[in-house]
């Protein structure tokens, strides 16, 4: 849906210290979720715990958001719930569920680096399927990014990061990309928090069904659950989903999108450091080189998208949201799937910085 550029930039009214405080929270909180998932997996059934996380987080979010805003004209119906299910299957089940399963064998730091592939998939889809031309900076970013991913996969060993787990991680990033792209045109509520809550609820329910198929209900033994695994699950619900998401929502309305997008390559740095510090995960030279390559590639793609957005905005030309994939769909992978609910919010305030 075409949007004009007449909206007044809301980020001009936000204080710089407050913006950086919120951005720092997103850097740290979403960077820690990889570690929390790894600890949760130690004694809790993986998909079952993830399903509970999203049911609780999404249920509370939906109950809170549904009572706010335009309740009469924006009432969710069967079509909206069906769209939320499809988005939830991509983001929550395939994306986050894949990350949770992969982190049973893949170190949290490496998992975070693999999730950084999402912006690369987005740029590739933008070029191949949507046939948007990219400049040499974006092309260089794509080549560097997939080169870094190849280094990680090629260096996988049976003791630290088995190939099967790495392939699951790649599949998770592809599912996340597909769900994100579909969410752009899906018939979801105009209120982003309502849509996000719906996606988490249906996605969490689907994860619990899959947990039953995997036989995880037979693994439920509260006596075997460690306190730190339970605390990790509570952390993912309260801090990872609510605190991180709230800051992210506020930033999208008060800060420039390219600045907010920097979390896509800061989170992996936080995750790798915490995995090494707390879990004793090894960080070899290959991981450092591969991770630096992926992070650098994402930075190139974000900068290229920002420059293109600035040129379009300064020329006063109206265009489709799909023309600027790089700056918008930089997703965390374990942040809760909430971003999709923001992407269908087509208000002018999200366009002001372009």
BALOBA-1460 file (C-alpha; in Angstrom, 3 decimals):
// residues 354
<rec num="1" residu="x" x="0.000" y="0.000" z="0.000"/>
<rec num="2" residu="x" x="1.632" y="3.281" z="-1.079"/>
<rec num="3" residu="x" x="2.390" y="5.714" z="1.696"/>
<rec num="4" residu="x" x="3.066" y="9.419" z="1.493"/>
<rec num="5" residu="x" x="5.942" y="11.063" z="3.296"/>
<rec num="6" residu="x" x="3.862" y="13.825" z="4.879"/>
<rec num="7" residu="x" x="3.895" y="12.473" z="8.437"/>
<rec num="8" residu="x" x="5.805" y="14.457" z="10.996"/>
<rec num="9" residu="x" x="8.849" y="12.563" z="12.298"/>
<rec num="10" residu="x" x="8.033" y="11.442" z="15.813"/>
<rec num="11" residu="x" x="11.633" y="10.652" z="16.613"/>
<rec num="12" residu="x" x="12.362" y="14.381" z="16.456"/>
<rec num="13" residu="x" x="10.446" y="14.755" z="19.713"/>
<rec num="14" residu="x" x="12.230" y="11.969" z="21.598"/>
<rec num="15" residu="x" x="15.239" y="12.711" z="23.767"/>
<rec num="16" residu="x" x="18.520" y="11.263" z="22.574"/>
<rec num="17" residu="x" x="19.430" y="9.730" z="25.989"/>
<rec num="18" residu="x" x="16.058" y="7.967" z="26.115"/>
<rec num="19" residu="x" x="16.505" y="6.599" z="22.598"/>
<rec num="20" residu="x" x="19.922" y="5.203" z="23.454"/>
<rec num="21" residu="x" x="18.651" y="3.751" z="26.725"/>
<rec num="22" residu="x" x="15.913" y="1.866" z="24.862"/>
<rec num="23" residu="x" x="18.319" y="0.789" z="22.134"/>
<rec num="24" residu="x" x="20.770" y="-0.447" z="24.749"/>
<rec num="25" residu="x" x="17.995" y="-2.505" z="26.314"/>
<rec num="26" residu="x" x="17.243" y="-4.124" z="22.957"/>
<rec num="27" residu="x" x="20.959" y="-4.784" z="22.392"/>
<rec num="28" residu="x" x="21.356" y="-6.510" z="25.749"/>
<rec num="29" residu="x" x="17.958" y="-8.180" z="26.226"/>
<rec num="30" residu="x" x="17.672" y="-9.752" z="22.802"/>
<rec num="31" residu="x" x="21.346" y="-10.667" z="22.869"/>
<rec num="32" residu="x" x="20.756" y="-12.636" z="26.078"/>
<rec num="33" residu="x" x="17.800" y="-14.652" z="24.769"/>
<rec num="34" residu="x" x="20.093" y="-17.076" z="22.938"/>
<rec num="35" residu="x" x="21.784" y="-17.891" z="26.231"/>
<rec num="36" residu="x" x="18.406" y="-18.214" z="27.972"/>
<rec num="37" residu="x" x="17.159" y="-20.684" z="25.347"/>
<rec num="38" residu="x" x="20.282" y="-22.796" z="25.730"/>
<rec num="39" residu="x" x="19.812" y="-22.910" z="29.532"/>
<rec num="40" residu="x" x="16.076" y="-23.604" z="29.190"/>
<rec num="41" residu="x" x="16.897" y="-26.587" z="26.974"/>
<rec num="42" residu="x" x="19.085" y="-28.163" z="29.658"/>
<rec num="43" residu="x" x="16.185" y="-29.756" z="31.560"/>
<rec num="44" residu="x" x="12.915" y="-28.585" z="29.973"/>
<rec num="45" residu="x" x="11.275" y="-30.188" z="26.908"/>
<rec num="46" residu="x" x="12.294" y="-27.764" z="24.178"/>
<rec num="47" residu="x" x="9.196" y="-27.237" z="22.050"/>
<rec num="48" residu="x" x="6.827" y="-27.566" z="24.988"/>
<rec num="49" residu="x" x="8.665" y="-24.878" z="26.930"/>
<rec num="50" residu="x" x="8.785" y="-22.632" z="23.867"/>
<rec num="51" residu="x" x="5.055" y="-23.141" z="23.318"/>
<rec num="52" residu="x" x="4.302" y="-22.203" z="26.914"/>
<rec num="53" residu="x" x="6.491" y="-19.132" z="26.550"/>
<rec num="54" residu="x" x="4.578" y="-17.798" z="23.569"/>
<rec num="55" residu="x" x="1.147" y="-18.741" z="24.883"/>
<rec num="56" residu="x" x="1.761" y="-16.842" z="28.105"/>
<rec num="57" residu="x" x="3.550" y="-13.865" z="26.542"/>
<rec num="58" residu="x" x="1.102" y="-13.607" z="23.657"/>
<rec num="59" residu="x" x="-1.976" y="-14.171" z="25.804"/>
<rec num="60" residu="x" x="-1.095" y="-11.390" z="28.225"/>
<rec num="61" residu="x" x="-0.085" y="-9.060" z="25.388"/>
<rec num="62" residu="x" x="-3.321" y="-9.709" z="23.497"/>
<rec num="63" residu="x" x="-5.492" y="-9.269" z="26.598"/>
<rec num="64" residu="x" x="-3.801" y="-5.945" z="27.288"/>
<rec num="65" residu="x" x="-3.749" y="-4.612" z="23.704"/>
<rec num="66" residu="x" x="-7.248" y="-5.675" z="22.598"/>
<rec num="67" residu="x" x="-8.802" y="-3.171" z="25.024"/>
<rec num="68" residu="x" x="-6.864" y="-0.240" z="23.580"/>
<rec num="69" residu="x" x="-7.164" y="1.705" z="20.370"/>
<rec num="70" residu="x" x="-9.965" y="1.409" z="17.827"/>
<rec num="71" residu="x" x="-11.805" y="-1.594" z="19.263"/>
<rec num="72" residu="x" x="-14.894" y="-1.292" z="17.060"/>
<rec num="73" residu="x" x="-13.361" y="-0.791" z="13.605"/>
<rec num="74" residu="x" x="-10.368" y="-3.047" z="14.260"/>
<rec num="75" residu="x" x="-12.015" y="-6.111" z="15.723"/>
<rec num="76" residu="x" x="-10.173" y="-9.372" z="14.863"/>
<rec num="77" residu="x" x="-12.284" y="-11.868" z="12.915"/>
<rec num="78" residu="x" x="-11.733" y="-15.303" z="11.359"/>
<rec num="79" residu="x" x="-9.696" y="-13.828" z="8.486"/>
<rec num="80" residu="x" x="-7.345" y="-12.037" z="10.880"/>
<rec num="81" residu="x" x="-6.888" y="-15.144" z="13.015"/>
<rec num="82" residu="x" x="-6.143" y="-17.235" z="9.921"/>
<rec num="83" residu="x" x="-3.532" y="-14.710" z="8.812"/>
<rec num="84" residu="x" x="-2.055" y="-14.685" z="12.312"/>
<rec num="85" residu="x" x="-1.814" y="-18.479" z="12.159"/>
<rec num="86" residu="x" x="0.126" y="-18.389" z="8.888"/>
<rec num="87" residu="x" x="2.484" y="-15.715" z="10.163"/>
<rec num="88" residu="x" x="2.872" y="-17.573" z="13.460"/>
<rec num="89" residu="x" x="3.746" y="-20.792" z="11.658"/>
<rec num="90" residu="x" x="6.578" y="-19.018" z="9.880"/>
<rec num="91" residu="x" x="7.923" y="-16.875" z="12.703"/>
<rec num="92" residu="x" x="7.056" y="-18.718" z="15.896"/>
<rec num="93" residu="x" x="7.012" y="-22.372" z="14.813"/>
<rec num="94" residu="x" x="9.523" y="-22.497" z="11.971"/>
<rec num="95" residu="x" x="11.677" y="-19.579" z="13.062"/>
<rec num="96" residu="x" x="11.807" y="-19.598" z="16.853"/>
<rec num="97" residu="x" x="10.949" y="-23.291" z="17.111"/>
<rec num="98" residu="x" x="13.827" y="-24.102" z="14.795"/>
<rec num="99" residu="x" x="16.198" y="-22.012" z="16.912"/>
<rec num="100" residu="x" x="15.052" y="-23.765" z="20.089"/>
<rec num="101" residu="x" x="15.567" y="-27.215" z="18.574"/>
<rec num="102" residu="x" x="18.916" y="-26.315" z="17.043"/>
<rec num="103" residu="x" x="20.247" y="-24.941" z="20.329"/>
<rec num="104" residu="x" x="19.999" y="-28.411" z="21.821"/>
<rec num="105" residu="x" x="23.253" y="-29.100" z="19.987"/>
<rec num="106" residu="x" x="24.427" y="-25.775" z="18.542"/>
<rec num="107" residu="x" x="26.176" y="-23.308" z="20.901"/>
<rec num="108" residu="x" x="24.148" y="-20.173" z="21.569"/>
<rec num="109" residu="x" x="26.803" y="-17.893" z="20.105"/>
<rec num="110" residu="x" x="26.917" y="-19.741" z="16.797"/>
<rec num="111" residu="x" x="23.107" y="-19.846" z="16.689"/>
<rec num="112" residu="x" x="22.989" y="-16.066" z="17.031"/>
<rec num="113" residu="x" x="25.441" y="-15.676" z="14.179"/>
<rec num="114" residu="x" x="23.306" y="-17.915" z="11.979"/>
<rec num="115" residu="x" x="20.197" y="-15.849" z="12.753"/>
<rec num="116" residu="x" x="22.074" y="-12.841" z="11.395"/>
<rec num="117" residu="x" x="21.548" y="-14.457" z="7.982"/>
<rec num="118" residu="x" x="17.931" y="-13.219" z="7.934"/>
<rec num="119" residu="x" x="18.757" y="-9.778" z="6.465"/>
<rec num="120" residu="x" x="20.801" y="-11.544" z="3.790"/>
<rec num="121" residu="x" x="17.857" y="-13.766" z="2.833"/>
<rec num="122" residu="x" x="15.680" y="-10.650" z="2.708"/>
<rec num="123" residu="x" x="18.029" y="-8.844" z="0.364"/>
<rec num="124" residu="x" x="18.310" y="-11.957" z="-1.820"/>
<rec num="125" residu="x" x="14.522" y="-12.298" z="-2.067"/>
<rec num="126" residu="x" x="14.324" y="-8.595" z="-2.851"/>
<rec num="127" residu="x" x="16.657" y="-9.137" z="-5.796"/>
<rec num="128" residu="x" x="15.501" y="-12.504" z="-7.180"/>
<rec num="129" residu="x" x="11.744" y="-12.541" z="-6.552"/>
<rec num="130" residu="x" x="10.887" y="-8.838" z="-6.387"/>
<rec num="131" residu="x" x="13.504" y="-7.989" z="-9.048"/>
<rec num="132" residu="x" x="14.765" y="-4.861" z="-7.332"/>
<rec num="133" residu="x" x="18.237" y="-3.902" z="-8.420"/>
<rec num="134" residu="x" x="20.923" y="-3.664" z="-5.773"/>
<rec num="135" residu="x" x="24.055" y="-1.583" z="-5.763"/>
<rec num="136" residu="x" x="27.520" y="-3.017" z="-5.395"/>
<rec num="137" residu="x" x="27.473" y="-2.482" z="-1.616"/>
<rec num="138" residu="x" x="24.460" y="-4.763" z="-1.167"/>
<rec num="139" residu="x" x="25.902" y="-7.351" z="-3.555"/>
<rec num="140" residu="x" x="29.164" y="-7.305" z="-1.618"/>
<rec num="141" residu="x" x="27.198" y="-7.755" z="1.594"/>
<rec num="142" residu="x" x="25.379" y="-10.777" z="0.182"/>
<rec num="143" residu="x" x="28.594" y="-12.418" z="-0.962"/>
<rec num="144" residu="x" x="30.331" y="-11.741" z="2.346"/>
<rec num="145" residu="x" x="27.367" y="-12.952" z="4.375"/>
<rec num="146" residu="x" x="26.976" y="-16.271" z="2.641"/>
<rec num="147" residu="x" x="30.723" y="-16.721" z="2.703"/>
<rec num="148" residu="x" x="30.620" y="-16.325" z="6.484"/>
<rec num="149" residu="x" x="27.749" y="-18.794" z="6.739"/>
<rec num="150" residu="x" x="29.688" y="-21.294" z="4.635"/>
<rec num="151" residu="x" x="32.615" y="-20.959" z="7.023"/>
<rec num="152" residu="x" x="30.397" y="-21.713" z="10.007"/>
<rec num="153" residu="x" x="28.702" y="-24.711" z="8.385"/>
<rec num="154" residu="x" x="31.937" y="-26.097" z="6.964"/>
<rec num="155" residu="x" x="33.567" y="-25.818" z="10.375"/>
<rec num="156" residu="x" x="30.761" y="-27.666" z="12.171"/>
<rec num="157" residu="x" x="32.009" y="-30.687" z="14.078"/>
<rec num="158" residu="x" x="30.233" y="-33.472" z="15.877"/>
<rec num="159" residu="x" x="31.314" y="-32.145" z="19.257"/>
<rec num="160" residu="x" x="30.611" y="-28.420" z="19.127"/>
<rec num="161" residu="x" x="28.139" y="-27.700" z="16.333"/>
<rec num="162" residu="x" x="26.911" y="-30.758" z="14.412"/>
<rec num="163" residu="x" x="25.944" y="-30.267" z="10.792"/>
<rec num="164" residu="x" x="22.356" y="-31.356" z="11.503"/>
<rec num="165" residu="x" x="21.921" y="-28.548" z="14.023"/>
<rec num="166" residu="x" x="23.449" y="-26.009" z="11.649"/>
<rec num="167" residu="x" x="21.049" y="-27.050" z="8.893"/>
<rec num="168" residu="x" x="18.105" y="-26.681" z="11.292"/>
<rec num="169" residu="x" x="19.338" y="-23.157" z="12.047"/>
<rec num="170" residu="x" x="19.470" y="-22.321" z="8.336"/>
<rec num="171" residu="x" x="15.940" y="-23.693" z="7.941"/>
<rec num="172" residu="x" x="14.815" y="-21.521" z="10.856"/>
<rec num="173" residu="x" x="16.162" y="-18.370" z="9.201"/>
<rec num="174" residu="x" x="14.376" y="-19.267" z="5.958"/>
<rec num="175" residu="x" x="11.091" y="-19.836" z="7.808"/>
<rec num="176" residu="x" x="11.508" y="-16.532" z="9.621"/>
<rec num="177" residu="x" x="12.119" y="-14.780" z="6.308"/>
<rec num="178" residu="x" x="9.025" y="-16.341" z="4.720"/>
<rec num="179" residu="x" x="6.827" y="-15.450" z="7.689"/>
<rec num="180" residu="x" x="8.131" y="-11.892" z="7.710"/>
<rec num="181" residu="x" x="7.462" y="-11.401" z="4.016"/>
<rec num="182" residu="x" x="3.951" y="-12.816" z="4.289"/>
<rec num="183" residu="x" x="3.182" y="-10.580" z="7.269"/>
<rec num="184" residu="x" x="3.656" y="-7.496" z="5.074"/>
<rec num="185" residu="x" x="0.449" y="-8.186" z="3.135"/>
<rec num="186" residu="x" x="-1.442" y="-10.431" z="5.557"/>
<rec num="187" residu="x" x="-4.912" y="-9.405" z="6.728"/>
<rec num="188" residu="x" x="-3.901" y="-8.630" z="10.300"/>
<rec num="189" residu="x" x="-5.310" y="-6.065" z="12.753"/>
<rec num="190" residu="x" x="-4.138" y="-2.498" z="12.244"/>
<rec num="191" residu="x" x="-3.092" y="-2.353" z="15.902"/>
<rec num="192" residu="x" x="0.373" y="-3.951" z="15.866"/>
<rec num="193" residu="x" x="0.331" y="-5.197" z="19.464"/>
<rec num="194" residu="x" x="-2.967" y="-6.988" z="18.897"/>
<rec num="195" residu="x" x="-1.576" y="-8.724" z="15.817"/>
<rec num="196" residu="x" x="1.646" y="-9.650" z="17.601"/>
<rec num="197" residu="x" x="-0.289" y="-11.155" z="20.510"/>
<rec num="198" residu="x" x="-2.435" y="-13.204" z="18.125"/>
<rec num="199" residu="x" x="0.614" y="-14.543" z="16.299"/>
<rec num="200" residu="x" x="2.304" y="-15.579" z="19.527"/>
<rec num="201" residu="x" x="-0.833" y="-17.279" z="20.860"/>
<rec num="202" residu="x" x="-1.480" y="-19.379" z="17.737"/>
<rec num="203" residu="x" x="2.227" y="-20.028" z="17.234"/>
<rec num="204" residu="x" x="2.623" y="-21.132" z="20.839"/>
<rec num="205" residu="x" x="-0.372" y="-23.459" z="20.527"/>
<rec num="206" residu="x" x="1.116" y="-24.981" z="17.364"/>
<rec num="207" residu="x" x="4.435" y="-25.538" z="19.153"/>
<rec num="208" residu="x" x="2.658" y="-27.417" z="21.940"/>
<rec num="209" residu="x" x="0.964" y="-29.639" z="19.348"/>
<rec num="210" residu="x" x="4.355" y="-30.353" z="17.763"/>
<rec num="211" residu="x" x="5.779" y="-31.074" z="21.199"/>
<rec num="212" residu="x" x="3.104" y="-33.749" z="21.592"/>
<rec num="213" residu="x" x="4.018" y="-35.227" z="18.207"/>
<rec num="214" residu="x" x="7.675" y="-35.366" z="19.288"/>
<rec num="215" residu="x" x="6.669" y="-37.176" z="22.461"/>
<rec num="216" residu="x" x="7.767" y="-34.360" z="24.749"/>
<rec num="217" residu="x" x="4.784" y="-34.815" z="27.058"/>
<rec num="218" residu="x" x="6.348" y="-38.070" z="28.217"/>
<rec num="219" residu="x" x="9.484" y="-36.090" z="29.154"/>
<rec num="220" residu="x" x="7.604" y="-33.873" z="31.601"/>
<rec num="221" residu="x" x="9.144" y="-34.550" z="34.983"/>
<rec num="222" residu="x" x="8.990" y="-31.522" z="37.275"/>
<rec num="223" residu="x" x="11.400" y="-33.184" z="39.675"/>
<rec num="224" residu="x" x="14.043" y="-33.149" z="36.933"/>
<rec num="225" residu="x" x="13.548" y="-29.489" z="36.024"/>
<rec num="226" residu="x" x="16.414" y="-27.377" z="37.258"/>
<rec num="227" residu="x" x="15.754" y="-24.026" z="38.871"/>
<rec num="228" residu="x" x="17.900" y="-22.219" z="36.323"/>
<rec num="229" residu="x" x="16.021" y="-23.744" z="33.381"/>
<rec num="230" residu="x" x="12.705" y="-22.604" z="34.858"/>
<rec num="231" residu="x" x="14.161" y="-19.164" z="35.547"/>
<rec num="232" residu="x" x="15.407" y="-19.014" z="31.955"/>
<rec num="233" residu="x" x="11.880" y="-19.704" z="30.710"/>
<rec num="234" residu="x" x="10.470" y="-16.978" z="32.960"/>
<rec num="235" residu="x" x="13.182" y="-14.633" z="31.726"/>
<rec num="236" residu="x" x="12.243" y="-15.305" z="28.112"/>
<rec num="237" residu="x" x="8.602" y="-14.506" z="28.876"/>
<rec num="238" residu="x" x="9.022" y="-11.424" z="31.046"/>
<rec num="239" residu="x" x="12.256" y="-9.861" z="29.821"/>
<rec num="240" residu="x" x="12.850" y="-11.267" z="26.344"/>
<rec num="241" residu="x" x="9.272" y="-10.898" z="25.118"/>
<rec num="242" residu="x" x="7.863" y="-7.993" z="27.127"/>
<rec num="243" residu="x" x="10.749" y="-5.683" z="28.047"/>
<rec num="244" residu="x" x="12.713" y="-6.100" z="24.826"/>
<rec num="245" residu="x" x="9.596" y="-5.887" z="22.707"/>
<rec num="246" residu="x" x="8.260" y="-2.786" z="24.471"/>
<rec num="247" residu="x" x="11.537" y="-0.964" z="23.885"/>
<rec num="248" residu="x" x="11.555" y="-2.094" z="20.262"/>
<rec num="249" residu="x" x="8.000" y="-0.815" z="19.688"/>
<rec num="250" residu="x" x="8.875" y="2.535" z="21.216"/>
<rec num="251" residu="x" x="12.056" y="2.827" z="19.136"/>
<rec num="252" residu="x" x="10.216" y="2.183" z="15.873"/>
<rec num="253" residu="x" x="8.028" y="5.166" z="16.654"/>
<rec num="254" residu="x" x="10.703" y="7.494" z="17.983"/>
<rec num="255" residu="x" x="14.026" y="6.642" z="16.328"/>
<rec num="256" residu="x" x="15.361" y="6.266" z="12.814"/>
<rec num="257" residu="x" x="14.836" y="2.785" z="11.381"/>
<rec num="258" residu="x" x="18.514" y="2.348" z="10.352"/>
<rec num="259" residu="x" x="19.551" y="3.077" z="13.949"/>
<rec num="260" residu="x" x="17.057" y="0.569" z="15.345"/>
<rec num="261" residu="x" x="18.207" y="-1.979" z="12.763"/>
<rec num="262" residu="x" x="21.693" y="-2.060" z="14.247"/>
<rec num="263" residu="x" x="20.500" y="-4.630" z="16.796"/>
<rec num="264" residu="x" x="20.706" y="-7.217" z="14.000"/>
<rec num="265" residu="x" x="24.483" y="-7.200" z="14.223"/>
<rec num="266" residu="x" x="24.950" y="-6.199" z="17.869"/>
<rec num="267" residu="x" x="22.887" y="-9.084" z="19.308"/>
<rec num="268" residu="x" x="25.254" y="-11.777" z="17.977"/>
<rec num="269" residu="x" x="28.220" y="-10.073" z="19.631"/>
<rec num="270" residu="x" x="26.402" y="-10.074" z="22.974"/>
<rec num="271" residu="x" x="25.313" y="-13.697" z="22.514"/>
<rec num="272" residu="x" x="28.777" y="-14.968" z="21.599"/>
<rec num="273" residu="x" x="30.335" y="-13.180" z="24.578"/>
<rec num="274" residu="x" x="27.750" y="-14.503" z="27.061"/>
<rec num="275" residu="x" x="27.985" y="-18.024" z="25.674"/>
<rec num="276" residu="x" x="31.743" y="-17.935" z="26.217"/>
<rec num="277" residu="x" x="31.548" y="-16.262" z="29.638"/>
<rec num="278" residu="x" x="28.693" y="-18.227" z="31.253"/>
<rec num="279" residu="x" x="28.489" y="-21.541" z="29.412"/>
<rec num="280" residu="x" x="32.141" y="-21.885" z="28.498"/>
<rec num="281" residu="x" x="31.363" y="-22.171" z="24.782"/>
<rec num="282" residu="x" x="34.526" y="-22.263" z="22.728"/>
<rec num="283" residu="x" x="35.161" y="-19.414" z="20.323"/>
<rec num="284" residu="x" x="37.734" y="-20.504" z="17.782"/>
<rec num="285" residu="x" x="39.410" y="-18.485" z="15.077"/>
<rec num="286" residu="x" x="37.015" y="-19.815" z="12.424"/>
<rec num="287" residu="x" x="34.000" y="-18.690" z="14.471"/>
<rec num="288" residu="x" x="35.510" y="-15.242" z="15.002"/>
<rec num="289" residu="x" x="36.282" y="-14.820" z="11.302"/>
<rec num="290" residu="x" x="32.931" y="-16.208" z="10.161"/>
<rec num="291" residu="x" x="30.993" y="-14.166" z="12.710"/>
<rec num="292" residu="x" x="32.830" y="-10.984" z="11.834"/>
<rec num="293" residu="x" x="32.143" y="-11.627" z="8.161"/>
<rec num="294" residu="x" x="28.404" y="-12.102" z="8.733"/>
<rec num="295" residu="x" x="28.137" y="-9.067" z="11.010"/>
<rec num="296" residu="x" x="30.048" y="-6.954" z="8.491"/>
<rec num="297" residu="x" x="27.807" y="-8.176" z="5.682"/>
<rec num="298" residu="x" x="24.649" y="-7.222" z="7.585"/>
<rec num="299" residu="x" x="26.133" y="-3.799" z="8.306"/>
<rec num="300" residu="x" x="26.810" y="-3.293" z="4.590"/>
<rec num="301" residu="x" x="23.275" y="-4.257" z="3.611"/>
<rec num="302" residu="x" x="21.733" y="-2.017" z="6.278"/>
<rec num="303" residu="x" x="23.891" y="0.926" z="5.197"/>
<rec num="304" residu="x" x="22.988" y="0.363" z="1.556"/>
<rec num="305" residu="x" x="19.273" y="0.277" z="2.401"/>
<rec num="306" residu="x" x="19.611" y="3.428" z="4.496"/>
<rec num="307" residu="x" x="21.312" y="5.332" z="1.680"/>
<rec num="308" residu="x" x="18.659" y="4.255" z="-0.799"/>
<rec num="309" residu="x" x="15.897" y="5.239" z="1.637"/>
<rec num="310" residu="x" x="17.479" y="8.672" z="2.121"/>
<rec num="311" residu="x" x="17.647" y="9.253" z="-1.624"/>
<rec num="312" residu="x" x="14.020" y="8.265" z="-2.125"/>
<rec num="313" residu="x" x="12.814" y="10.297" z="0.847"/>
<rec num="314" residu="x" x="14.674" y="13.438" z="-0.215"/>
<rec num="315" residu="x" x="13.244" y="13.187" z="-3.726"/>
<rec num="316" residu="x" x="9.696" y="13.156" z="-2.337"/>
<rec num="317" residu="x" x="8.750" y="10.026" z="-4.253"/>
<rec num="318" residu="x" x="6.037" y="7.736" z="-2.805"/>
<rec num="319" residu="x" x="6.784" y="4.016" z="-3.044"/>
<rec num="320" residu="x" x="5.755" y="0.622" z="-1.768"/>
<rec num="321" residu="x" x="7.069" y="-0.583" z="1.590"/>
<rec num="322" residu="x" x="8.536" y="-3.593" z="-0.192"/>
<rec num="323" residu="x" x="11.120" y="-1.383" z="-1.918"/>
<rec num="324" residu="x" x="13.093" y="-1.088" z="1.327"/>
<rec num="325" residu="x" x="13.478" y="-4.545" z="2.735"/>
<rec num="326" residu="x" x="16.922" y="-4.169" z="4.178"/>
<rec num="327" residu="x" x="16.088" y="-1.530" z="6.763"/>
<rec num="328" residu="x" x="12.860" y="-3.118" z="7.991"/>
<rec num="329" residu="x" x="13.059" y="-6.861" z="8.316"/>
<rec num="330" residu="x" x="16.086" y="-7.276" z="10.523"/>
<rec num="331" residu="x" x="14.731" y="-9.810" z="12.921"/>
<rec num="332" residu="x" x="16.104" y="-11.200" z="16.091"/>
<rec num="333" residu="x" x="15.159" y="-14.854" z="15.691"/>
<rec num="334" residu="x" x="14.482" y="-15.386" z="19.355"/>
<rec num="335" residu="x" x="12.883" y="-12.128" z="20.324"/>
<rec num="336" residu="x" x="9.431" y="-13.643" z="20.308"/>
<rec num="337" residu="x" x="8.121" y="-13.211" z="16.789"/>
<rec num="338" residu="x" x="6.624" y="-9.912" z="17.828"/>
<rec num="339" residu="x" x="8.227" y="-7.892" z="15.033"/>
<rec num="340" residu="x" x="5.773" y="-9.206" z="12.490"/>
<rec num="341" residu="x" x="2.969" y="-7.431" z="14.264"/>
<rec num="342" residu="x" x="4.832" y="-4.173" z="13.825"/>
<rec num="343" residu="x" x="5.468" y="-4.595" z="10.156"/>
<rec num="344" residu="x" x="1.858" y="-4.500" z="9.147"/>
<rec num="345" residu="x" x="1.393" y="-1.200" z="11.004"/>
<rec num="346" residu="x" x="1.435" y="1.172" z="8.045"/>
<rec num="347" residu="x" x="1.085" y="4.455" z="9.896"/>
<rec num="348" residu="x" x="3.092" y="7.453" z="8.766"/>
<rec num="349" residu="x" x="5.189" y="7.487" z="11.909"/>
<rec num="350" residu="x" x="7.073" y="4.408" z="10.761"/>
<rec num="351" residu="x" x="7.785" y="6.044" z="7.424"/>
<rec num="352" residu="x" x="9.033" y="9.381" z="8.690"/>
<rec num="353" residu="x" x="12.716" y="8.552" z="8.796"/>
<rec num="354" residu="x" x="12.954" y="7.228" z="5.250"/>
